[in-house]
Amino acid sequence: MTLDEVKVIVEEQGIEFFLCSFVEMSGAPKAKLVPATNLEDMAAEGAGFAGFAAGEMGQGPHDPDMANIPDFNSLTIVPWRKNMAWVAGNIHVNEQPWPYCPRTILRRQLEIANQKGYVFNVGVEAEFMLLKRNEHGRYAPWDALDTMGKPCYDLRALHRNLDVMTTLIKYMQELGWTPYANDHEDANCQFEINWVYSDALTTADRHTFYKWMVKTIAEEHGLMATFMPKPFANLTGNGAHLHMSLWDTENQNNLFFDERDENGLSQIAYWFIGGILKHAQALAAVANPLVNSYKRLITAAPRSGATWAPVYITYGGNNRTQMIRLPAPGRIENRSGDGAANPYLVMTAMLAAGLDGIENKIDPGARNDDNLYEVPEEELQERGIDVLPRSLKAAVDCLGADEAIKNALGAEYGDYYIQVKNEEWRQYHSTVSEWETETYLGLY
């Protein structure tokens, strides 16, 4: 979108302000509020930020300012403040693209794919919970009537949340995202809204805006929305499943589709799966980026009876116990990612893994049709089925040993990411938990 086209939108829609936004490593959105009267300066010079203050952006307090140069193709009129537009940008330092900017990292990987003749299309299933502080001052599922052991698709609980859900859906319709389903998910006060897929950069931008929108609307209703992977030990965690396919450079032909195949997939799709399986343990460090993430990736069932999260590195048909599910011809779903994953980084890593699979023609083997939650551990080992890492530390170690995925993030950024996550693990491991004091204090 050109600057002249943006000026027309500003005039016709009555835009008075812009939120010039970017994300740091965690995916948390940062922004400056820029009046529309300063549009030309923002377009040319960006909005300035002190990088060290903004989060994990590869800067110290002594470094020069970052300039967030807006990409007006991402322009989104804020539905609840129609005189304001949100726009995602790419960070520059000293007029050069900054290698620690997640959006810039994804754009670089998408360009690599484009040079090979591919457009990467992605859809996302982003689960979240609605919480409120209880009488003890702790956050808990807000709806006191939402207590079923298997609350998934419960009409009554969905109905009690219609004001939040219908508001979100209407806003998404206004934005042209084409939302097509909303449901109560497997945990109490857990929900999901699905919208139509787009190219990866558009989906990453929308996913970022969506998470902010969900949190904002929840706050307006006196609630807190969280995408935290595993907020409660006894409830199902929050996933962010990615539905992926490669298309030709005109984005007209789905290169994953083959009607002659029993799964409706092409050879390219199988090689792409092979790449993701090969790099799955390193991918976990990006798709499951928190200490808490690995409390979701377990086989022990919560109160609903299933975690709905993968543990084993496999692919299968329409089988939700597999890491990669084949939900329909022409696309694959990776179920490992969670609500904490940075959309730009996780799509970068998935695409790099898949392209490596295509480049090296990695055979994913036969699809798995078992209920993997029930197959004994010994049998899985005999069959050579690997497992996802059991902790953030293990995943980060796998990333450090996987040059393909680390290099996709960028040589500097890959090492930086590992450094940050190792420090996160160190801080967690140095913390004395409530469980430890309750278990050990009186015993020893």
C-alpha positions in Angstrom: 0.0 0.0 0.0 1.5 3.3 -1.1 1.6 6.4 1.1 -0.9 8.1 -1.2 -3.3 5.2 -0.7 -2.9 5.5 3.1 -3.6 9.2 2.9 -6.9 8.4 1.1 -7.9 6.0 3.9 -7.0 8.6 6.5 -9.2 11.1 4.8 -12.1 8.8 4.1 -12.1 6.9 7.4 -11.4 9.8 9.6 -8.1 8.3 11.0 -6.6 10.7 13.6 -3.9 8.5 15.1 -1.6 5.5 14.3 -0.2 2.9 16.6 3.2 2.2 15.0 3.8 -1.3 16.4 6.4 -4.0 16.5 7.1 -7.1 18.6 10.1 -8.2 20.6 11.3 -11.7 21.2 8.3 -12.7 23.4 5.8 -11.5 20.8 4.6 -8.8 23.1 3.4 -5.8 21.0 5.2 -2.4 21.5 4.0 0.8 19.9 4.1 4.5 19.8 1.0 6.7 19.3 1.5 8.9 16.2 -0.9 11.6 15.1 -2.1 11.2 11.5 -0.8 14.8 11.0 2.7 13.3 11.3 2.0 10.5 8.8 4.6 11.5 6.2 7.4 11.7 8.8 6.4 8.3 10.2 6.4 6.7 6.8 9.8 8.1 5.9 11.6 7.9 9.2 9.5 5.5 11.3 8.8 5.8 15.0 11.8 5.9 17.3 12.4 3.5 20.2 15.1 2.9 22.8 15.6 -0.8 22.1 16.9 -1.8 25.5 13.7 -0.5 27.1 11.5 -2.3 24.6 12.5 -5.9 25.6 14.7 -8.5 24.0 15.8 -6.6 20.9 19.5 -7.1 21.0 20.4 -3.7 22.4 21.9 -2.2 25.5 21.2 1.2 27.0 24.2 2.6 25.1 22.9 1.7 21.7 21.4 4.1 19.1 17.6 4.3 18.7 15.6 1.8 16.7 13.4 3.2 14.0 10.2 1.2 13.4 9.4 1.7 9.7 5.7 1.0 9.1 4.5 -1.6 6.5 1.2 -0.1 5.5 0.1 -3.4 4.0 -0.6 -4.4 7.6 -2.8 -1.3 8.3 -5.7 -2.2 10.5 -8.4 0.2 11.6 -8.9 -0.5 15.3 -12.6 -1.6 15.5 -13.3 -0.2 19.0 -11.5 3.1 18.2 -12.3 3.8 14.6 -10.3 7.0 14.5 -7.1 4.9 15.1 -5.2 2.5 12.9 -2.6 -0.1 13.9 0.3 -0.7 11.6 3.1 -3.3 12.0 6.6 -2.3 11.2 10.2 -3.5 10.7 13.0 -2.3 12.9 15.9 -0.4 11.4 19.0 0.8 13.2 21.3 3.4 11.5 19.0 3.0 8.5 19.8 -0.7 8.2 17.4 -3.6 8.8 17.9 -4.8 12.3 18.6 -8.6 12.5 16.9 -8.8 16.0 13.5 -7.8 14.6 11.2 -10.9 14.5 9.1 -9.5 11.6 12.3 -8.8 9.6 13.5 -12.4 10.3 10.2 -13.8 8.9 10.3 -11.6 5.9 13.8 -12.8 5.1 12.8 -16.5 5.3 9.7 -15.8 3.1 12.0 -14.2 0.5 14.1 -17.4 0.5 10.9 -19.4 -0.1 9.8 -17.0 -2.8 13.1 -17.5 -4.6 12.4 -21.2 -4.6 9.0 -20.6 -6.1 6.8 -20.8 -3.0 4.3 -18.7 -1.1 3.8 -19.9 2.5 0.2 -19.8 3.6 -0.7 -20.3 7.2 -3.8 -20.4 9.4 -3.8 -20.4 13.2 -6.0 -21.8 15.9 -5.3 -19.5 18.9 -6.8 -20.7 22.2 -7.2 -18.5 25.2 -8.7 -18.5 28.7 -10.9 -15.9 30.4 -9.9 -15.4 34.0 -10.8 -13.2 37.0 -9.2 -12.8 40.5 -10.9 -15.0 43.1 -11.5 -14.3 46.8 -7.9 -15.4 47.4 -6.5 -12.8 45.0 -5.4 -15.4 42.5 -6.5 -15.7 38.8 -9.0 -18.5 38.1 -11.5 -19.3 35.4 -14.0 -16.5 35.8 -17.3 -18.3 35.3 -18.4 -20.0 38.5 -20.9 -22.1 36.5 -18.3 -23.4 34.1 -17.4 -26.5 36.1 -17.9 -29.5 33.8 -15.2 -32.1 33.6 -15.6 -32.1 29.8 -16.7 -28.5 29.0 -15.7 -28.6 25.3 -18.4 -27.2 23.0 -20.7 -26.6 26.0 -23.5 -24.3 24.8 -24.4 -22.9 28.2 -20.9 -21.8 29.0 -20.5 -20.4 25.4 -23.8 -18.5 25.9 -22.6 -16.9 29.1 -19.7 -15.5 27.1 -21.5 -14.3 24.1 -20.9 -10.6 24.7 -17.2 -11.1 24.5 -17.3 -13.6 21.6 -19.8 -11.9 19.4 -17.9 -8.6 19.9 -14.7 -10.2 18.8 -16.3 -12.0 15.8 -17.9 -8.7 14.6 -14.6 -6.9 14.8 -12.9 -9.6 12.9 -15.6 -9.4 10.2 -15.2 -5.7 10.0 -11.5 -6.2 9.4 -12.1 -8.7 6.6 -10.5 -11.7 8.3 -13.5 -14.0 7.6 -13.9 -15.7 11.0 -15.8 -18.9 10.5 -16.1 -20.6 13.9 -15.9 -20.0 17.6 -16.3 -22.5 20.4 -15.8 -23.3 24.0 -12.6 -25.4 24.2 -11.5 -28.3 26.4 -10.7 -26.3 29.6 -13.1 -24.3 31.7 -13.4 -20.8 30.4 -11.2 -21.6 27.4 -12.2 -20.4 23.9 -11.0 -20.3 20.3 -12.0 -18.2 17.3 -10.9 -19.4 13.8 -10.4 -17.2 10.8 -9.4 -17.8 7.2 -5.7 -18.4 6.4 -3.5 -15.9 4.6 0.1 -15.6 3.5 2.4 -16.1 6.6 3.3 -12.5 7.1 -0.4 -11.4 7.0 -1.3 -14.2 9.4 1.5 -13.3 11.8 0.4 -9.6 11.8 -3.2 -10.6 12.3 -2.3 -13.1 15.1 -0.4 -10.3 16.9 -3.3 -7.9 16.6 -5.8 -10.7 17.5 -4.0 -11.4 20.8 -4.0 -7.7 21.7 -7.7 -7.4 20.7 -8.8 -10.4 22.8 -7.0 -9.0 25.8 -8.5 -5.6 25.3 -12.1 -6.7 24.9 -11.7 -9.0 27.9 -10.5 -6.1 30.0 -13.5 -4.1 28.9 -15.6 -6.8 30.5 -13.7 -6.9 33.7 -11.8 -10.1 32.8 -8.2 -11.1 31.9 -7.5 -13.1 28.8 -4.4 -15.3 28.7 -2.7 -17.3 26.0 -0.3 -18.8 28.6 0.5 -22.4 27.6 -0.5 -24.1 30.9 -2.2 -21.7 33.4 -3.6 -24.5 35.5 -2.2 -28.0 36.2 -5.6 -29.7 36.1 -6.9 -28.1 32.9 -6.0 -28.3 29.2 -3.4 -25.8 28.0 -3.6 -23.1 25.3 -2.3 -24.2 21.9 -1.7 -22.2 18.8 -1.9 -24.9 16.0 -0.5 -23.9 12.6 -2.2 -25.0 9.4 0.4 -24.8 6.6 0.7 -25.1 2.9 2.9 -24.0 0.1 1.5 -22.3 -3.0 3.0 -21.1 -6.3 4.4 -17.6 -6.5 1.1 -16.3 -7.8 -0.6 -17.8 -4.8 -3.1 -19.5 -7.1 -2.1 -23.2 -7.0 -1.8 -25.2 -3.8 1.5 -27.2 -4.2 0.6 -29.4 -1.2 -2.5 -30.8 -2.9 -2.7 -34.0 -4.9 -6.1 -35.6 -5.4 -4.5 -38.9 -6.4 -2.9 -39.4 -3.0 -4.8 -41.1 -0.2 -4.2 -38.2 2.1 -4.6 -35.6 -0.6 -1.0 -34.5 -0.3 1.7 -34.0 -2.9 5.3 -35.3 -2.7 6.4 -31.8 -1.8 4.0 -31.8 1.2 5.5 -35.1 2.4 9.0 -33.8 2.2 7.9 -30.7 4.0 6.5 -33.0 6.8 9.8 -34.9 6.8 11.7 -31.7 7.4 9.5 -30.7 10.3 9.8 -34.1 11.9 13.6 -34.0 11.5 13.9 -30.6 13.2 11.0 -31.0 15.7 13.2 -31.0 18.8 14.9 -27.7 17.8 11.6 -26.3 16.6 10.2 -26.8 20.1 12.5 -24.1 21.5 10.6 -21.6 19.3 7.1 -23.1 19.2 7.2 -23.8 23.0 9.3 -20.9 24.2 8.6 -20.9 28.0 9.4 -23.0 31.0 5.6 -23.3 31.3 5.3 -24.7 27.8 6.5 -28.1 28.7 3.8 -28.5 31.3 1.4 -28.6 28.4 3.4 -31.2 26.4 2.6 -34.1 28.6 0.8 -37.4 28.3 -0.8 -37.3 31.8 -4.4 -36.2 31.2 -6.0 -33.2 32.9 -9.6 -33.5 34.2 -11.1 -33.6 30.6 -9.3 -36.9 29.9 -6.8 -35.8 27.2 -4.1 -33.1 26.9 -4.8 -32.5 23.2 -1.1 -31.7 23.0 1.5 -33.7 21.1 4.4 -35.5 22.9 5.7 -37.8 20.1 7.3 -36.7 16.8 4.9 -38.3 14.4 2.4 -37.5 11.7 -1.0 -39.1 11.1 -4.4 -38.6 9.5 -7.2 -36.8 11.2 -5.7 -37.9 14.5 -5.2 -35.3 17.3 -2.7 -37.4 19.2 -0.1 -36.8 16.4 2.3 -33.8 16.3 1.4 -33.3 12.7 -2.3 -33.9 11.8 -3.6 -34.2 8.2 -7.0 -32.5 8.7 -7.9 -32.2 5.0 -6.3 -32.5 1.5 -3.7 -29.9 0.7 -2.7 -28.8 4.2 -1.0 -30.0 7.3 -1.5 -29.0 10.9 1.4 -28.8 13.4 -0.2 -29.1 16.9 2.9 -28.5 18.9 2.9 -24.7 19.1 1.4 -22.9 22.1 0.0 -19.5 22.9 3.4 -18.1 23.9 5.0 -18.6 20.6 6.1 -15.5 18.7 4.0 -15.7 15.5 6.9 -14.3 13.3 9.6 -16.6 14.8 7.6 -19.8 14.8 6.5 -19.4 11.2 10.1 -18.7 10.3 11.3 -21.8 12.0 8.5 -24.1 10.6 9.1 -22.8 7.0 12.9 -23.3 7.3 12.4 -26.9 8.5 9.9 -27.7 5.8 12.2 -26.2 3.1 15.1 -28.3 4.4 12.8 -31.3 4.0 12.1 -30.4 0.4 15.7 -29.6 -0.4 16.9 -33.0 1.0 13.8 -35.0 0.0 13.3 -36.2 3.6 10.9 -39.1 3.7 8.5 -38.8 6.7 7.7 -42.5 6.6 4.3 -44.0 6.9 1.6 -42.1 8.7 0.7 -43.2 12.2 -2.9 -44.0 13.1 -2.5 -45.0 16.7 -3.8 -43.3 19.8 -0.3 -42.4 20.9 -1.6 -41.5 24.4 -2.2 -45.2 24.9 0.8 -46.9 23.3 3.3 -48.1 26.0 6.5 -46.2 26.2 8.6 -49.3 25.6 6.7 -50.0 22.3 7.2 -46.4 21.1 11.0 -46.8 21.8 11.1 -50.1 19.9 9.4 -48.4 16.9 12.0 -45.6 17.0 9.4 -42.8 17.7 11.2 -39.8 19.2 9.7 -37.5 21.8 9.6 -33.7 22.0 11.9 -32.2 24.6 10.7 -32.4 28.2 11.9 -29.0 29.2 12.8 -25.6 27.9 16.5 -26.3 28.6 16.4 -29.5 26.6 14.7 -27.7 23.7 17.2 -24.9 23.7 20.1 -27.4 23.7 18.5 -29.0 20.6 18.2 -25.6 18.9 21.9 -25.0 19.6 22.8 -28.2 17.8 20.5 -27.6 14.8 22.3 -25.2 12.4 19.4 -25.1 9.9 16.9 -23.7 12.3 19.3 -21.5 14.2 20.6 -20.0 10.9 17.0 -19.4 9.8 16.6 -17.1 12.8 19.9 -15.5 11.8 23.4 -16.3 13.0 23.4 -13.5 15.5 19.7 -13.8 16.5 19.9 -17.6 16.9 22.7 -17.3 19.5 21.0 -14.4 21.2 17.7 -16.4 21.4 19.5 -19.3 23.0 21.3 -16.9 25.5 18.0 -15.3 26.5 16.2 -18.7 27.0 19.1 -20.2 28.9 18.9 -17.2 31.3 15.2 -17.7 31.6 15.8 -21.4 32.5 18.5 -20.3 35.0 16.1 -17.9 36.8 13.4 -20.5 36.9 15.7 -23.2 38.2 17.0 -20.8 40.9 13.5 -20.1 42.2 12.0 -22.0 45.2 8.4 -22.9 44.3 5.4 -23.2 46.6 5.4 -27.0 45.8 8.9 -27.3 47.1 8.2 -25.6 50.4 5.0 -27.5 50.9 6.7 -30.8 50.2 10.0 -30.4 51.9 9.9 -27.8 54.5 8.5 -29.9 57.3 10.0 -33.2 56.1 13.6 -32.2 56.5 
